[in-house]
């Protein structure tokens, strides 16, 4: 039995502003821009650019709420601890649970996305074998240590941003303005439905708050890292979306599983296609890295608060990582990728993340007056916009998302009755 007077396990502060911002960019720019772009183009047409802007604006309001929450309570766990402190233990648990629920499947889909790009270069290799191998690689990196994970993430983020800027610069020479007519063939409903799905590409902006106890000077570093990551990613999204439509047109993007590779293929340069394919693999790898990192940290935080089994809250004596949390959530991700369907995961993952940020906005409304950085209408708009986007998701995503919430709620009350 654990000594009730023993100090709880503590993580080391090793992440500065650059590392925290890179974690955010690594979590944001990934499968969204490389894969979801095609899905949104099929829904919104060339007006997907407007969808990107709407989703970015909505993300800004939720980011402002998360930033002031992170400055008020710089603890590992993000919205899980904010809601627990400011709303109720149940709200906190649901926030943590829905994050884990969505990101296990997002990680599985990202692994499959990496594998699908990989087999375009090496078609003889089965997709799911590559997906399992890449997942195991990043579980191992997270298991060994944070310092190695952050350094590797910084390299991946730098590489994929440079590759996307190459896409923009190279593609501009083949840009065709006529591809933007008609602009919005599905009207406002198509644009808003596209915004709901493209929000999936923004959901990583708060990833660093899950690792608050490992950030240096978190009260200042975390808000700045959130704003920088979101601003840089939004600018890149807009540039890439405009060039992609200008190159290939929305219908061609919609019919491709690798829309950016299809777009750059219009140039006739096989070298450019290879660069973008490698960029997609780097981007999905970076998202997978930060996804495993984020899930393991919130599992660690919930276990430390006794909302999950205490075993998940142990820290490796040599590597100083929550090794059980990394290993077990990684195993769940591998199991999920064997059954993962990308389109469904995007919708369910977006539903779950919108619920997560809805809870964050409600928590921001409960902040003590002296800790407010922004007017109360900021989290109000953030909460209402999250609800609005949920309305434009598919009914199937509502059903699966609600089942996930029901399972989490059942576990919470059963644990409460037996404790």
Order of alpha helices (4+ residues) and beta strands (2+ residues): alpha-alpha-alpha-alpha-alpha-alpha-alpha-alpha-alpha-alpha-alpha-alpha-alpha-alpha-alpha-alpha
